[in-house]
Amino acid sequence: MAKYLGNTTKGVGVLLSKDGEPFHLDWCRIGYAREQEADIDAHLEKGNLFGAVKKKEADGHYFVNE
């Protein structure tokens, strides 16, 4: 939804889940042209559960296994 609201052509989808002790991190690169979709726009007019879109650039990532 952030890709749609931000009107961008690229994004990263992230899913974080936990089942017992370990956690799972799944991600995928999303790259396609954004097209206006009436059903999404109608849903967003009722209320946006996702809040405002914010842009943040990061040079890398760091994971700590505690």
ZATI-573145 format. One record per residue (C-alpha): residue number from 0; z, y, x. Coordinates in steps of 0.1 Angstrom, whole numbers. Example, Ala and Ser with C-alpha at 12.3 -4.5 7.8 and 13.67 -1.06 7.14 Angstrom:
REM residues 2
pt pos 0 w 78 v -45 u 123 $
pt pos 1 w 71 v -11 u 137 $
//
This chain:
REM residues 66
pt pos 0 w 0 v 0 u 0 $
pt pos 1 w 7 v 24 u 29 $
pt pos 2 w -29 v 19 u 40 $
pt pos 3 w -41 v 28 u 5 $
pt pos 4 w -18 v 58 u 1 $
pt pos 5 w -26 v 70 u 37 $
pt pos 6 w -63 v 67 u 31 $
pt pos 7 w -68 v 49 u 64 $
pt pos 8 w -93 v 23 u 75 $
pt pos 9 w -69 v 3 u 98 $
pt pos 10 w -34 v -10 u 94 $
pt pos 11 w -10 v -38 u 102 $
pt pos 12 w 6 v -59 u 75 $
pt pos 13 w 41 v -72 u 83 $
pt pos 14 w 62 v -98 u 66 $
pt pos 15 w 98 v -105 u 77 $
pt pos 16 w 118 v -133 u 62 $
pt pos 17 w 149 v -153 u 70 $
pt pos 18 w 156 v -189 u 62 $
pt pos 19 w 189 v -200 u 76 $
pt pos 20 w 195 v -190 u 112 $
pt pos 21 w 160 v -182 u 125 $
pt pos 22 w 139 v -154 u 111 $
pt pos 23 w 101 v -153 u 107 $
pt pos 24 w 78 v -124 u 116 $
pt pos 25 w 42 v -127 u 104 $
pt pos 26 w 17 v -99 u 108 $
pt pos 27 w -20 v -93 u 105 $
pt pos 28 w -45 v -66 u 114 $
pt pos 29 w -61 v -50 u 83 $
pt pos 30 w -94 v -32 u 89 $
pt pos 31 w -117 v -23 u 61 $
pt pos 32 w -128 v 9 u 43 $
pt pos 33 w -105 v 21 u 16 $
pt pos 34 w -120 v 23 u -18 $
pt pos 35 w -105 v 41 u -48 $
pt pos 36 w -91 v 16 u -73 $
pt pos 37 w -84 v 28 u -108 $
pt pos 38 w -57 v 2 u -116 $
pt pos 39 w -38 v 10 u -84 $
pt pos 40 w -40 v 47 u -91 $
pt pos 41 w -27 v 41 u -127 $
pt pos 42 w 2 v 21 u -114 $
pt pos 43 w 11 v 48 u -89 $
pt pos 44 w 10 v 75 u -115 $
pt pos 45 w 38 v 56 u -133 $
pt pos 46 w 60 v 57 u -102 $
pt pos 47 w 56 v 49 u -65 $
pt pos 48 w 82 v 22 u -54 $
pt pos 49 w 71 v 26 u -18 $
pt pos 50 w 80 v 63 u -12 $
pt pos 51 w 61 v 87 u 10 $
pt pos 52 w 37 v 74 u 37 $
pt pos 53 w 48 v 84 u 72 $
pt pos 54 w 28 v 81 u 104 $
pt pos 55 w 45 v 69 u 135 $
pt pos 56 w 28 v 60 u 168 $
pt pos 57 w 44 v 35 u 192 $
pt pos 58 w 34 v 26 u 227 $
pt pos 59 w 48 v -9 u 225 $
pt pos 60 w 75 v -32 u 211 $
pt pos 61 w 107 v -47 u 223 $
pt pos 62 w 125 v -77 u 207 $
pt pos 63 w 160 v -88 u 215 $
pt pos 64 w 171 v -124 u 207 $
pt pos 65 w 208 v -121 u 200 $
//
